[in-house]
């Protein structure tokens, strides 16, 4: 079983592993970790990577639980994120088809806790990509979890992920090219938010995720 972190609109690599595994457990009892994909994601604009970051109330506190980390609404970050997504993907083939599913989560309500916001976005993404995956959540925090492959800390910006040992098998993660709105920009597709894959490829997203992982 894979033990995964809860991330904000996770990277394509995260969704590829989730798709290949078919069953994952998500960490629910860790401390909040700053400057990670837990409160930020990367999308692709005309001039390169755009980082979307959710402000956290009391962000200087390194010891608060992730599940208790509250979102700050001092700035209009929800509107800013929606406008950035529109700028990046407004002309993508499937933007109009899917954007309506996300708008209510950004403008229809104010989530108090980051974890719950990310959870609803992840479950929505699994639904829209039609992934056959079972998701459960941890009951307690284990520093060294038994009988689980700990992937809580492997998703990092600017880091290419290739080979992982999972259940004594090698999982090889590779780039699978797909047409992007700004395809002339040289980036790692696996590090981009899953929004990039969804808006650019639509129903083909699931097949692309499957092609990204080989197991030997």
Secondary structure, 3 states (H helix, E strand, C coil): CEEECCCCCCEHHHHHHHHHHCEEEECCCCECCCCCCCCEEEEEECCEEEEEECCECCCCCCCCEHHHCEECCCCCHHHHHHHHHHHHHCCCCCHHHHHHHHHHHHHHCCCCEHHHHHHHHHHHHHHHCCCCCEEEECCCCCCCCCCCEECCCCCCCCCCCCEEEECCEEEEECCCCCCCCCCCCCCCHHHCEHHHHHHHHHHHHHHHHHHHEEEC
